[in-house]
């Protein structure tokens, strides 16, 4: 009988990891059937989409309410599939608010659950670790410090490394890439990464464009490239497209090429900060939420810094401007500093090198696939 796996991911980074994982699972078990909630990366790697995550992922408390009907429909679809054709395991990839509900229901059917890319319980809502202990047969973590934390709480855990170590590769070198965009390969280049969710881009990109206009006043020949996440509406990028004072290009689906061509990146907090670190690019990390969401959410935050690279480093190696501190003037001042202060950039790059060393060796997706198959094998012997 061939292997059948149910996978669930709910945002672009999770879809990227799901695609890489699916390829490794297919390599280890060519007859495997992979179904679930995902997107184009998962489908391209041979996964069968029972539901498409696009349109489900948002940030914030008030913003998520509009997504609840579709979220519950998707949940029912996946659970029905698990009942109808029981998989050998559920692989839940991040996306905890949805995947916790799914995992509970699938676990009750006697199906093992592997949680890959675990929620950041060390940063906020630490009580979720108790939920993970109940629902997960094994947790596969991508940051080394997570392994001890889960083990201390009695959760079966394995550090597999960060999948971006092997995935964050530019398809086109800096020179040809910028030439293609009509930009100069010798001019200072700033990348703008406003996030992958519509409400993130709507809140963040206009301020980044405002910052870019201020940077342009200080550094005459500077140019900008916006990394546009796939499957977002054109209207979200009108602010950038309308700017006539900037040498600016908008590129969709080529974030690694954008980062490889950049001297500095202005990025929304999240996975993109790790991606930037892997490209050794000094960055300014920004983020903004609705006032209500920020006011409520900050009560649950247990860390003094937000940017993932700073959390991995254990110190603030890159500047971060969050909520009220996130203004065009503040971002521009940091960007100009990173473009002109070589000593500061050298210090930041030392910190980024330490971050990269902590992300593990290449091969995280293969190690995750092997760990999943071991869970299934152990279950079959019981």
ChimeraX attribute file (.defattr): number of C-alpha atoms within 10 A of each C-alpha:
attribute: neighborCount
match mode: 1-to-1
recipient: residues
	/A:1	5
	/A:2	9
	/A:3	17
	/A:4	17
	/A:5	22
	/A:6	26
	/A:7	28
	/A:8	34
	/A:9	28
	/A:10	25
	/A:11	23
	/A:12	22
	/A:13	18
	/A:14	24
	/A:15	23
	/A:16	21
	/A:17	23
	/A:18	29
	/A:19	23
	/A:20	23
	/A:21	24
	/A:22	28
	/A:23	20
	/A:24	21
	/A:25	25
	/A:26	18
	/A:27	13
	/A:28	14
	/A:29	14
	/A:30	12
	/A:31	13
	/A:32	18
	/A:33	18
	/A:34	21
	/A:35	25
	/A:36	27
	/A:37	27
	/A:38	28
	/A:39	25
	/A:40	20
	/A:41	19
	/A:42	29
	/A:43	20
	/A:44	13
	/A:45	19
	/A:46	17
	/A:47	26
	/A:48	18
	/A:49	18
	/A:50	17
	/A:51	17
	/A:52	19
	/A:53	23
	/A:54	19
	/A:55	15
	/A:56	17
	/A:57	20
	/A:58	20
	/A:59	14
	/A:60	17
	/A:61	14
	/A:62	11
	/A:63	14
	/A:64	13
	/A:65	11
	/A:66	11
	/A:67	13
	/A:68	12
	/A:69	10
	/A:70	13
	/A:71	18
	/A:72	14
	/A:73	11
	/A:74	21
	/A:75	20
	/A:76	14
	/A:77	15
	/A:78	23
	/A:79	18
	/A:80	13
	/A:81	17
	/A:82	22
	/A:83	13
	/A:84	9
	/A:85	11
	/A:86	18
	/A:87	20
	/A:88	23
	/A:89	25
	/A:90	27
	/A:91	24
	/A:92	29
	/A:93	25
	/A:94	22
	/A:95	17
	/A:96	20
	/A:97	10
	/A:98	19
	/A:99	21
	/A:100	19
	/A:101	13
	/A:102	22
	/A:103	26
	/A:104	16
	/A:105	19
	/A:106	25
	/A:107	17
	/A:108	10
	/A:109	13
	/A:110	12
	/A:111	20
	/A:112	22
	/A:113	26
	/A:114	28
	/A:115	27
	/A:116	29
	/A:117	24
	/A:118	20
	/A:119	20
	/A:120	14
	/A:121	18
	/A:122	18
	/A:123	15
	/A:124	16
	/A:125	15
	/A:126	15
	/A:127	10
	/A:128	15
	/A:129	20
	/A:130	14
	/A:131	12
	/A:132	25
	/A:133	17
	/A:134	12
	/A:135	24
	/A:136	24
	/A:137	21
	/A:138	21
	/A:139	30
	/A:140	25
	/A:141	23
	/A:142	23
	/A:143	17
	/A:144	17
	/A:145	13
	/A:146	19
	/A:147	19
	/A:148	14
	/A:149	15
	/A:150	21
	/A:151	13
	/A:152	9
	/A:153	11
	/A:154	12
	/A:155	21
	/A:156	17
	/A:157	22
	/A:158	21
	/A:159	22
	/A:160	28
	/A:161	23
	/A:162	24
	/A:163	24
	/A:164	22
	/A:165	20
	/A:166	14
	/A:167	18
	/A:168	19
	/A:169	17
	/A:170	17
	/A:171	13
	/A:172	15
	/A:173	12
	/A:174	19
	/A:175	13
	/A:176	14
	/A:177	19
	/A:178	22
	/A:179	11
	/A:180	10
	/A:181	13
	/A:182	12
	/A:183	19
	/A:184	19
	/A:185	16
	/A:186	11
	/A:187	15
	/A:188	17
	/A:189	25
	/A:190	25
	/A:191	27
	/A:192	29
	/A:193	28
	/A:194	29
	/A:195	23
	/A:196	22
	/A:197	20
	/A:198	19
	/A:199	17
	/A:200	19
	/A:201	21
	/A:202	16
	/A:203	17
	/A:204	23
	/A:205	23
	/A:206	18
	/A:207	21
	/A:208	28
	/A:209	23
	/A:210	18
	/A:211	22
	/A:212	30
	/A:213	19
	/A:214	19
	/A:215	25
	/A:216	18
	/A:217	13
	/A:218	12
	/A:219	13
	/A:220	11
	/A:221	14
	/A:222	20
	/A:223	22
	/A:224	24
	/A:225	25
	/A:226	27
	/A:227	24
	/A:228	23
	/A:229	20
	/A:230	15
	/A:231	15
	/A:232	16
	/A:233	10
	/A:234	9
	/A:235	9
	/A:236	18
	/A:237	18
	/A:238	12
	/A:239	15
	/A:240	20
	/A:241	16
	/A:242	9
	/A:243	14
	/A:244	9
	/A:245	10
	/A:246	20
	/A:247	18
	/A:248	24
	/A:249	17
	/A:250	16
	/A:251	16
	/A:252	13
	/A:253	12
	/A:254	17
	/A:255	25
	/A:256	21
	/A:257	21
	/A:258	31
	/A:259	31
	/A:260	22
	/A:261	25
	/A:262	26
	/A:263	17
	/A:264	24
	/A:265	26
	/A:266	26
	/A:267	26
	/A:268	28
	/A:269	23
	/A:270	18
	/A:271	17
	/A:272	24
	/A:273	25
	/A:274	24
	/A:275	21
	/A:276	26
	/A:277	23
	/A:278	24
	/A:279	21
	/A:280	21
	/A:281	22
	/A:282	28
	/A:283	29
	/A:284	24
	/A:285	27
	/A:286	26
	/A:287	22
	/A:288	19
	/A:289	19
	/A:290	15
	/A:291	12
	/A:292	11
	/A:293	15
	/A:294	15
	/A:295	11
	/A:296	12
	/A:297	15
	/A:298	11
	/A:299	10
	/A:300	12
	/A:301	16
	/A:302	14
	/A:303	11
	/A:304	11
	/A:305	17
	/A:306	20
	/A:307	27
	/A:308	19
	/A:309	29
	/A:310	22
	/A:311	17
	/A:312	20
	/A:313	16
	/A:314	12
	/A:315	12
	/A:316	18
	/A:317	20
	/A:318	21
	/A:319	18
	/A:320	23
	/A:321	20
	/A:322	19
	/A:323	13
	/A:324	10
	/A:325	14
	/A:326	18
	/A:327	18
	/A:328	18
	/A:329	18
	/A:330	14
	/A:331	26
	/A:332	25
	/A:333	14
	/A:334	20
	/A:335	23
	/A:336	18
	/A:337	14
	/A:338	21
	/A:339	19
	/A:340	11
	/A:341	10
	/A:342	11
	/A:343	10
	/A:344	15
	/A:345	19
	/A:346	13
	/A:347	13
	/A:348	21
	/A:349	19
	/A:350	13
	/A:351	23
	/A:352	26
	/A:353	14
	/A:354	14
	/A:355	22
	/A:356	21
	/A:357	10
	/A:358	17
	/A:359	22
	/A:360	18
	/A:361	14
	/A:362	16
	/A:363	17
	/A:364	27
	/A:365	26
	/A:366	20
	/A:367	18
	/A:368	26
	/A:369	22
	/A:370	16
	/A:371	18
	/A:372	26
	/A:373	17
	/A:374	12
	/A:375	17
	/A:376	19
	/A:377	12
	/A:378	9
	/A:379	15
	/A:380	9
	/A:381	6
	/A:382	5
